[in-house]
Amino acid sequence: MAIENPLTSDESDTEEQAYSTTSEHIERLAKYSTKTTIAFIAVLTGFPLYYLLIASTYPQGGLGTFPPQLLPSGHAIENYTFLLTETIFPGTLLNSVIYAGGTTLGMLIISAPAGYALAKIDFRGSTTMLIIVLVMMAIPFQLMSIPLFEMAVNWGLINTYFGAIITSVTIPLAVFFVKQNAEQVLHDDLLDSARVNGASEFQVFKNIVLPLLWPALIAISMYIFITRMQSYYWPLIILRNEDVMVAQVWISIWEGGIETPTPFHRILPASVIIVLPLLITFLLGQKYFVKGLTGGSIKG
């Protein structure tokens, strides 16, 4: 005895259409919810930067007004002109760039071959070297700053760019980061093939390793440059004279003793000038930054 289908074909089509419509509505709602959440997070994280920018245009005492102003005032030219022409801020900013750029360049010279060697070259003591790198990553820089400062004093490196840079270029995090990326993006068959064809280790490193590690090197360079531009502790100790003082140290000294009350209408423009180049650098290199960060975590 045949069992009749309780639903006709028209009813089945109607149910399928209803199910399809409901699924589309759910997907559309999830899509809009995701976009709304991302937009909210973007506004939430971007508002402090926006307020810093407009606050740098306030006159003296402008930050104390209530309700706070959300639009720029007419004192921007005055504030920025005074900062750039009546203070030593431009020189201190140049000192920050020299310190951060020199440290980043030195870090690349050391970390790129060191990370590659730890990842792909089997040599005696490689395990010990890796353990030393990991241990150094766990030691706070404040503990190492005492012997570093004594060394700088004995060698006459205080208040010199070379002294500040040479004591900051050895960065265990950078070595480990390059090592992790090298293990993922450099295949042994490719390296062995180059060696079989007569390439020296220097040629292998120059023509194969560096191009493949380029995203990782850009990522770690951006990170080190940004952190060194905002560095305060070590430059405060080793770069004391005004002719070599970095911007972060100068701002803190100026904030504490030049005017009463604290001259925020002078300090905030300096903060904007320091932050904007770092933000632009990140936005221009974010593709390489993300690629470099993910290169060491995904098996290629």
Residue pairs with C-beta under 8 A, 6 or more apart in sequence:
7 15
49 275
49 279
51 68
51 70
52 268
52 271
52 272
52 275
53 72
53 272
54 69
54 70
54 71
54 72
54 73
55 62
55 63
55 264
55 268
56 76
56 79
56 80
56 265
56 268
56 269
56 271
56 272
57 72
57 73
57 74
57 75
57 76
57 79
58 69
58 73
58 75
58 79
58 264
58 265
58 268
59 73
59 75
59 78
59 265
60 263
60 264
60 265
61 265
62 69
62 73
62 75
62 265
63 264
63 265
75 265
79 265
79 266
79 268
79 269
80 269
82 266
83 89
83 266
83 269
83 270
83 273
84 90
87 254
87 266
88 242
88 250
89 247
89 250
89 270
89 273
91 242
91 243
92 242
92 245
92 246
92 247
92 249
92 250
93 247
93 273
93 274
95 161
95 239
95 244
95 245
95 246
95 247
96 229
96 246
96 247
96 248
96 274
97 229
98 161
99 161
99 164
99 165
99 168
99 228
99 231
99 235
99 239
99 246
100 224
100 225
100 228
100 229
100 231
101 225
102 161
102 164
102 165
103 164
103 165
103 168
103 169
103 224
103 225
103 228
104 221
104 224
104 225
104 228
106 165
106 166
106 168
106 169
107 169
107 171
107 174
107 220
107 221
107 224
108 217
108 221
109 169
110 169
110 170
110 171
110 174
110 175
111 171
111 174
111 175
111 177
111 178
111 220
112 178
112 209
112 210
112 213
112 217
113 205
114 175
114 178
114 179
115 174
115 175
115 176
115 177
115 178
115 179
115 180
115 181
115 182
116 178
116 179
116 182
116 186
116 205
116 209
116 213
117 123
117 126
118 126
118 129
118 130
118 133
118 175
118 179
118 182
119 178
119 179
119 180
119 182
119 183
119 186
120 182
120 183
120 186
120 188
120 191
130 179
133 172
133 175
133 176
133 179
134 172
134 176
136 172
137 172
137 173
137 176
141 233
141 234
142 233
145 233
145 234
145 237
148 167
149 237
149 238
151 157
151 167
152 158
152 163
152 167
152 238
155 163
156 163
157 163
157 164
157 166
157 167
157 238
158 238
158 240
159 238
159 239
159 240
159 241
159 244
160 244
161 244
163 238
164 234
164 235
164 238
164 239
164 244
167 234
167 238
168 228
168 234
171 224
174 220
174 224
177 216
177 219
177 220
177 296
178 213
178 216
178 217
178 220
180 296
180 297
181 213
181 216
181 292
181 295
181 296
182 209
182 213
182 216
183 296
184 295
184 296
184 297
184 298
184 299
184 300
185 212
185 213
185 216
185 295
185 300
186 208
186 209
186 212
186 213
187 300
190 208
191 204
191 208
191 209
194 203
194 204
194 207
194 208
195 201
195 204
199 207
210 217
214 288
215 288
215 291
215 292
215 295
216 292
216 295
216 296
217 292
218 285
218 288
218 289
218 292
219 288
219 289
219 290
219 291
219 292
219 293
220 292
222 281
222 282
222 285
222 288
222 289
223 289
225 278
225 281
226 278
226 281
226 282
229 274
229 278
230 248
230 274
230 278
231 246
231 248
232 248
232 249
232 252
235 245
235 246
235 248
235 249
236 249
239 245
239 246
239 249
242 250
247 270
247 274
248 274
251 267
251 270
251 271
254 263
254 266
254 267
255 262
255 263
255 267
256 262
259 266
282 289
